[in-house]
Structure formats: structure tokens, C-alpha cells
Amino acid sequence: MNNIIAAQREAVLSDYLSASNANKLKFLKKEDKATSEYIYPNQKEDATRITDEFYKNDRRVISVVKKTKVGADGLMIEIGKIMCTHPEEKFVVDVDNFRIITGMSNVSWEKDMIDKSPSCFKNRIFHHGKLKNADLKNMKNSLIIIDEIDTGDKEGQRLHEELKASGVLDVNHMRENNNRFVFISATMIKELYELYRWGDLHYAYKMTIPESYIGHTEFLKMGIIKEFYDLSEMSEARRWVKEDILDNYGTDYRVHIVRVKPKSVETVRAACSSMGVDFRNHTSADRLTDEEIKEFFKDPLPRHIVLGVKGFFRRANLIPNAWKLRIGATHELCTNVVDNNVQIQGLPGRMTGYWKDDILRGHKTGPHRTSVKAIKEYEKIYNDPFGCNSFHTATFRKKKGKATHLEDGMLDPKNIENIVAVELPVVVDTTDPKTVPKVFTVTPEEYVSIKKVRGAWDFQSGFAVLRKYDADLVVEIERMRAASEHAQDNFTQPSFDATLYEMAITNSVNSHASNTKHWHDGNSRTHKRIDKYGIYLDSIEKRIIVMLYYGTKIEDESDHE
């Protein structure tokens, strides 16, 4: 066995070096898809850390969350190389049982991955259409990397059925046979919720983002990402062609990409025709022909060209930097119900990557039109997957921290044998402006002193009483008053009106007793984005009720649609 493992290490390293040299040669010949480094330093560093996490902490699954086009291909190759050449014989992966697979039906992903990989990995890479050939049974000392895990991973889909039939979705099987998984995607939000329940079997890792990378956040800040138009309307199609192409680029002729559907393809075509812009309807879901590549990205452009695409240039499809420099505006498909994953992985996501310096030096790109709301929500959930934020996909909904699975995925604990599932974390809604009311029972004399403050601000007398009960609360009221003219929102003594008494006193006291956040609805409708407070005086029970309202916590309306 020692001789076999030693020979495997030598063979893998030799193939890896050969692939690296082949990439260098292609790069020097200026082939578009070749890169300056076969595997970049950040990818090597991430792969080492991921391997160490498997080795030192006995993880069975590591999820790798990344930004679009940050370099997962190189990471997958590097992980495979390190784990197939690991010095620990009880840990090392058998190269025959190494797989890179995906639930995507994406021939170009498979081809690009095979072309780039070392020879020893080439016949171990399978997309959705070839999964039946992946031979996942009898896996031992294995590593299965699943790219774009959030595609094709629904319960009962082919990816799930192949893994289930092979027996690898079993914790005991994983441990007894030294099998491990790496799941990768820029948009695996639902999957992170499922994997959280795996407990210590799972570890979430974020890929390193080098300085040379530019992504959605920078695009948005620089005004490069903008809201999409309804291109099925002729007026909006003409507006896009005029504003984003002709007015924006003039005689700096570019290729502009728009995702179309049957209802919009003809309006965009007509808008282009009426304004002297070429329109090309690209129907293939997988590739451009050599002739198209030459025309669009090699030869001088005599005029602007709009390239209409349908299934092309979606997730995992590479747009080389040399092509990006020839691309001007892009427009992702406008839909009534926005799927955030689709928007993130669409055309703006394809235009992210390692070309920040070109843009900072003044190269014009965009506008790249998509749902701005989807981009903002994505950035928040990327930074805090289990926080109080919102997200929307075809199979997963999250609103202000409350998540709902519309369809179960294959990684749900119910689909994993011999797992002891843990509970999801409790999410506190930090954007809720309401607070639990404070209720203080005072003496009749103190009540009179507090009542004197109504309509005036004699803190030396009346509020000295309230300071006695909660000095910090009074300080906060003073801060609110100093910060806003609307701070003193309500200071009432509703003792002679039964309806007002119930609304202001009884309901507030009940909320205090049940530790429930509360605010007088009539007050929250006015100046709802401003911090304010309410003080209610109960002359019957001699109680002071104080409520604080943090309106500045409320996010943009677009975040709560």
C-alpha cells in the first residue's frame, strides 16, 4: 500500500506540473482562457486551509462560499492535488475516488473543467447529463467536490438520486470509508441552512478575495450596476439602446449583451434596427462559434452589436478578461418575481472577476442592469447568512431573518442517514424599531412631579423622578430629543377615555408583562424612520409607561417588499 500511495503522489504531482506548464504556454500565446498563473496564491492558500480543516477537525463536509468569478476552478484542482498527495496515509484521497461533479446541465462547464485539469483528474469530472457515468458506488478514501451546489440539488433530482443510490449520504458510511465532500457556490443560501443542522460534521469556509478582484459591491458603489428595464416595452427597449449604448459609448464600438425572452426579443431587435445598431439573436445555450468569437472579440468593430442571449452566459460560464474589455452594456432579464440567485449569477456576475485595475484606470464598462434590490440583499446575506436579513429564490424565502424552505434539498438532514441534527440559530430582528415598554409604579407625589413635565422640559424636577427608576432610559430620551425635532412624539394622560386608556396604558402594560415589543400604531405611521419615544401617564394606577422607537433601524423600502 505504501508503494501505491507514493506512486500516486508522484503521478498526481507530475500531471499537475504538466497542466501548469501547458497553461503557461497558452498564456504566452495569448489564448483567451489561459491565465497568468495556473493556480493563484489565494486559491492555494484556501485549498490548504480547507484540507487542514478536514484533517485536524474530522469534518465530513466543507461548504465553500465565494463571490462570482473569484476562482473556484483553480481551487477545486488545488484541493484535489493536495488531498491526493497528502503525507498522512490514513487521510490521503485515492485519486480513483476523486470526483468533481455538478447538478448543472452545462456542457461548457464540463469541457472547460476537463481542459484545465491535470490528466489524472480529467475522466473524473461530470456535469448533470453525465452523472450516471460518475461511478459513485463503493467510494472509499474519497473526495467528492460538487460545484454550484445550489443547482440541481432538490430532493429527488438526478444529483440526489445518484448520491443516494451510491450510499454516500450516510454519516456512518462517510466515517467508516473516509469519505468527504466539498460543496461550492456563490449562492448557496438554502444549502447553508440545511448544512448548519449537520453540526460539527460541517464547516463553512469563505474564499479569499484578492485586491485585484471587482464584484457586485464595487459595481454598485461605482454606479456600474443599475436597475433593469422592462424591455418587452418598445419605449424601454429604445431607452436602453439610446442611453446605455449610443449616448454612453458613441463611436467606442462595443458588443452589448441582453438576456431576452420571446416577448422582448422582437422589441429589442426593432429598437436596435431603428437606431442603426446590429442585433444578433444567439440561441445556443453552451458556446459561441469560432467565427462569432473572432467577430465579437478579435476583429475591429465597425458598429455597435447587441447580442441577445437566452440560456448562455449564466452561472459558471467564463467571460475571459479579453472579452470583457470589448463588452459594453449588459441587461439581465427583468422578471415580475425576482430570483436573487439568478440575478447574482447572471450577466453582472459574469462581468465580475480579476480586472479591477482596468476599471480603475478608466476603462468604461456597463451599465450592467439587473435587480438592485437583489444585489443589496445578496451582499447582506453573504456577510451574515443567518442574520436578520431578506432573500428570495425559487426554492427559498427569507424575510427579516425568518427563513422558509419552499422545496426540500438533498442536504436536508432528513435525507442523510445516521445524522444527529441540531437546531437552527434563533434570529433576533435587529431592524425592528419597536421596544418592550418600560412600566414604573410611582407614589402619588412622584406622579404629580412627572406630570408637571408634560409640555415642558424641567429635567431637574420631573425627570429626576424617572432617573430614580432608570437613569439610562432618561439619558436615551434626552439623546433622542437632542437628535430630532420629532423625538417627543407623545406625552399623554389618557385617563378619561376608555379607548385611549386601553390603547396607551392597558396594551402597553400587557406587552411589558409578556416581554413583547410594542409601539402605539398611530404614532409609528408618522416620521416612522426617526427615533422617538412615548410617555403615557396612568393617573388611575399611578404608573409611568415609557416606550422607545428606533425608526432609524428601518431599512430601505425596497428591502421589505
N, C-alpha and C positions, 0 to 999 in steps of 0.2 A: 504493500500500500504506500509506503514512504516513497518508493521509486516512482510510482504512478503520479503521486501528488507533485513531486519535484519536477517530473517531466511536464506535467500540466502547467506549472508555473512558468517554465521556460517557454512553452509553446504559446501561452497567452501573452506573455511579455514580448515575444518575438512578433506575433501578429499585431499587437498594439503599436509597436515601434514602426512596423511596416506601414500601417494605416496612417500614422503620424507623418511619415516621410511622403506618402502619396498625397496627403492633404497639402503639405508644404509645396510640393511640385505644382499642384493645381493652382495654389495661391500665387505662386511666382508667374504662372502662365495667365494669371488674372481671370480664372474661371469664377463665375459669379457666386457659386455656392461654397467655394473654398474659403476658409477663414485664416486669419493671420496666425492663430495658434490652433492646434488640433483640439486640445483641451485647455481652457483658460485657467489661470491660477485660482480664481474664485470657485470654479467647478471642482478642481482638485481638492481645495480646502473643504468644501461642502461634502464631497464624497468621503473624505477621510473622517469627518465628524459623524456622518451617518453610519459608517462602518463601525466606528468606536461605540456609538450608541447601541448598536446591535450586540457588539462583543462584550461590552462592560456591564450592560444592564439587562441582557437577555430579553430584548424586545422581540416581538414576533412581527410587528407591523410598524413601519415608519411612514407617515404621510409627509410629503414634501410640498409645501405651499410656495408658490412662486408668483412673480409677475409675468405677464405675457412677454414672450421672446427674450427671456433672461438667460436661456441656455440649458434647457432640460436634456437635449440630445447628448451633449458632452457629459453632463452629469451622469446620465444612465450608463454610458460607456465606461466612465471612470469608476463608478460603483462596482460594475461588473468586473472590471480589471482588478481592483483592489481585493474584492472578496474571493475571486477565483485564484488569487496568488497570495492569500493571507498566510502568514507564517504559522498560525495555530492550526494543526491538522484536524482537531475536533471541531473547528469552526469553519474551515475553508469550504467554499462552494464548489461543487462538482460542475465543471463547465458544461457537461452534457445536460445538466438540470438547471441551467441558467436560461431565463426567458425574458424577453421584452415584448409585451403584448398590449393591445388596446381594444376597447369595445367600440371604437370608432370604425365606421366603414370608410376607410380612407386609404386608397391605393398609393397615393403620393407620399403619405406619411411612411408607409412600409418601405417604399422604394428609397426614399431619402435616408431612412434609418439604416437600411441594409447597405447602401452605398458608402455611408460614413463609417460603419462599424468595422472592427478588426475581423479578419476572416473567420476566426473561431466562434464569433457571435452571429454571423450572417444568416445561418439556417435556423436561428432560434428567435426570430423576430416575426410577429404575426399580427395583422390587423383583423378586424371583425370578420371579414369574409374568409379568412384562413384559419380561424381559431380551432376548427376541427382537426387541423394538422399539427396543432401545438404539442400534442402528446404529453398531457399534464398528469397522467396516471403514474403511479409508482415513483413519485418525486421523493428524493432523499438528498440531504445536504444541498438544498436548492435555494435559489433566489428568483422570485417572480416579480418583475417590475411591471406595473400597469400604468401606462401613460394616459393622460386625460381621463382619469378615473371616473369623472362625473358624466361621461358619455357612455351609454350602453350598459350601465350598471344597475338597471332596475331589476327588481325581483322577477325571475323567470325569463329574462332576456338571455341571449346566447352566451355572453360572458359568464353570467351567473351559472347557467346550466353546465357549462364546460368545467368550471371550477368545482361546482357541487358534485358532478359525476366523478371527478378525479379524487375526491375525498380530502382535498387540501383545506377546505373551510371547516376545520375541526381543530380546536386548540390542542387536544391530546396528540393528534396526528402531527401538528406543527412541531411540538416539543420532542416527540419520540423520533421524528425523522429529520430534525434540524432544518426545518423549512421556514423561510421568511418571505415577507412581502414589502415592496416599496410602492406606494401609490403617489402619483404626481398629477398636479393640475394647478392652474391659476384660479380656478373657480370651483373648488370642492367644498362648498359651504355645507350642503346637506350631508356630505360624507364625513365631515369633521364632527358633526353632531352624532352620527352613527358610531364613529370610531371612538369618541370620548367615552362611550359606555363600555369600551373594551378594557378600561382601567389601565393598569401598568403594562399590559401587553402592547399598548400603542404609545407612540411618541410622535408629536407634531414638530416638524422642522421647517423653518423658513429659509429659502435660498438667499444667499448673499447677493446684494445688489451693488455692483461696482459704480464708481463715479461716472463712467462713460455711458451708462445706461440712461435712457429717457423713456418715461412711461406716461400713463394716463394723467397722473397728478401734475406733472410738469406741463403736459399738453394743455390741461385745463387752466392752469395758472397763467400760461402764456397766451391764452385766447386761441389756441390752435384747435382745440375741441370745442364744437358749438352744437347747438340744438338742431336736430334733424327737421326737415320739411316733409310735408305730405306731397310727394312727387307724383301721386296719381292725379293731382290737380294741375292743370296746364299752367296756371298763373304761378304756382310754386315751382314747377319744373323750369319755367323760363327765368324765374327769380334766381334759382340755383345756378343755372348756366351763366347768367349775366353777372351776378355778384361774385360767386366763388371762382369762376373760370375767367371770363373775359375781362371784367373790371380788375380782378385781383392779379392776373398773370399777364395780361396784354399779349405782347409778342414773345414772351418767355414760354414757348410752346411746351406743354406737358401732356402726360396721359393722366386722365382723371377717372376714378373708379366709382361706380354706383351699383349698389345691390338693388335689383329690380324684381318685380313680380308681374304677372300678366297684366294687371291693371295699370302699372306705372311704366312698363317698358315702352309703350307706344307714345305716352305723353313726353317722356324724356327724349325719345327718338325725334319726335316732332319739334320739341323745343330746340334741340341741337341743330336740326336741319334748318330751322328758320333763322338761326344765328350764325350759320357758317361753321359749325363745329361738327367734326366727324363723329358718328356713333357706331360702335361695334357691339353687337349682341353676342356675348361669349356664353355658350350653352354647356360646355364641358364642366364637370364638377372636379376634375382632377388636375388638368395641366394646360399650359399654353404650348402651342406648337413651336418648333424652332423658328419658323417664319414669323410668327407673332412676336416672339421674344426679340428677334432681330429688328422688326419694325418698331415695336414699342420702346425698347430699352437700349438699342445699339445705334441704329441709323438716326441721322438728324430728322427732327420732326418738322414738316412744312406747315403744320397747323395743329390746333388742339384736337385731341382724340378723347372721347368719352367711352370707356369700356364698361358695358353693362354685364354684371355677373349675377349668377343665382346661387349655386352651391360652392362656388370657387372662392379662394382666399378666406376660408373660415379658420377655425382653430387648428393649430399645429401646422398650417401651411406657411412656408417661409417666403417672405419677400426679401431677397438679398438687398443689401445696402445700395448696391449699384442701381438697382431698380427703384428703390425709394427716392433716389436723387432725381429720377425722371418723373415721379408721380407728383401730381399737384393736389387737387381737392379729392376727397372721398366722401361718400354718403352711404351710411348703413341704412338698412331697411327700416322705415317707420312703421310701427305696428300700434294698434289700439291698446293692446295689453303687452307691456314691455317685459321681456325676459332678460333680466340683468346679465345672466351668463352669456347669452347670445350677443348682447351689445359689447360686453367686455372682450369677448373672443373674436369679434368681427373685424371689420376693416380698420378701425382705430387701433385695435390690439395688434394687427399685423404690421402697423406702421411704427410700433414701439420697438425698442432694441438699442443696440450699441452704435448710435450715431449722434449722440448729443453734441459733440464738438462741431459737426457740420451745421447744426441748427444754431448753436451759439455764435458761430462765425457769420451768421446772416443768411444761411440757406433757407429759402421760403418753402414751407410745406403746409398743406391744409388749405382751408379749414377741413377738419375731419369731423363730419357731422354724425351724431348719434344721440342717445338719450343722456343729457347732462345729469339728470336725476340718478340714472343707473350708475354713472361714473362716481358720483358723490357717495352713493350708498355703498358701492364696492370698496372704495378707499377706507370707509369707516369699518366695514366688516372684515376687511383684510387685516387691519391693525388690531381688531378686537372681535374675533369670531363669535364669542359668547356674550358680548356686551349688549347694552341697551340700544340696539340699532335696528334698521329695517333692511329687508332684501326680498327680491321677488324673482322666482324662476318658475318654470313649468311644473316642477315637482316639489317645490319648497317655498314656503312663505314665512317671513319673519317681520313682525311689526312691533317696534319699540321693545325688542327683546323677547317677545313671545313667538316661538317657532312652531310651525305646523308642517308636518310631512304630508304632502298630497299623495305621494306614492312611495311605498317602502323600497329601499335599495337592498342590494345583495349583502351589504355590510352591516345591516341591522342585526343586533345580537340574536334575534330570533332565528336568523339564517346561519348562525355559527354554532357548531356543535361544541358542547362541554365548556361553554363560556360562562363566567360569573359576571353578569352585567352590573355596572354601577349606575347611579342616578345622574342625570344631567345637572349642571350647576344651576342654582337659583339666581335669576337675573333681577337686579333691582333697577327700576325705571328711574334713572337719574335725570331724565328730561321732564319728569312730572313736576309742574310748577307748584302743586299743592303741598301742604304740610299737615301734620297732625295738630289739631288745635291745642292750645295750652289753656287750662282751666284753673283758676285760682279762687278759692273761697276766702273772703276777707271779712273783717269786722265792719259794722255799720259806719264807724268813724273813718276807717280806711276807704270804704266805698265812696263816702262823700268827698274825700280828698282826691280820689281818682276821677270822680265825676266832674270836678272842677276843671280838669284838664281839657275836657271836651270843648273843642273850638279854640283852645289856646294851647300854648306850649310852655307851661310853667313846670319844667322838669324838677326844679328844686323842691316843689311841694308834692304835686300829684304823682309824678313818676318816681319819686323817691319810694313810694309805697310799692310800686310794681318792681322796682330794683330789689326790694327786700325779698321778693319771691323768686325772681330770675333776672339777675343783673345782666347776663349775656343777652337775654332777649331784648332788654331795653336798649343796649348798645346797638343791636341789629336794627331795631326800629329807627334809632337816630341816624344810622348809616343810610337806611332806605330813604328817610325824609330828606337827608342832605343830597342824595344822588338823584332824586326825581321829584318834580312838582306833583306827581300823581301818587306819591308814597302814602299820604294819609287818605286812603281810599274810603274808609268807612269807620266812623266812631259814633255808635248809636246806643240808645237805651230803649229797646223795643218792648216796653213793659205793658203798654195799653192796647196792643193789637195782637190778638191770638195767633194770626197767621205769621206776622213778623217774629213773634216770640218763638214759635216753633222753628221757623227757618233759621233764625240767627242764634238762638240760645239752645233749644232742645236738640236740634240736629247736630250742632257743634259739640255739645256735651256728650252726646251718644258716640260721635266719632272719636272724641278723646278717650272715652271708656273702652272702645274697641280697637284703639290704636290705628285708626283709619284716616288716611289723608282726606282733607275736606276744604272746600272754599265755597263761599256764597256765590252761586252761579251768576246772579245778576251783576256781581262785581267783576267776575272774570271775563265778561264779554267786552268790557271797556278797557282799553290800554292793556290787552292781555299779554303783551310782550315786555311789560315793565314790572320790575319788582315793587311790591306794595304790601300793605298789611291792613288788617281789620281788627278793631277793638269793639267788643259788644259788652254792654253793661247790663247785668241781670239784677234789677232792683228788688226782685221777689226773693231770690235765694242769696243775694249779695255775693255774686260771682263775677269775675272778670274773665272774659274769653278773648284770647288773642290768637289770630291766625296770620301766618306769613305766606306770601305768594311770590314765587320766583319766576316771573314771566320771562326773564332773560334766558331761562333754560330752554324755552321753546325753540325748536329748530325752524328752518325754512318751511313754508307750507308745502313745498314740493316733496319734502321728506315724509310727509304724513298723508299723502293722497291715498 
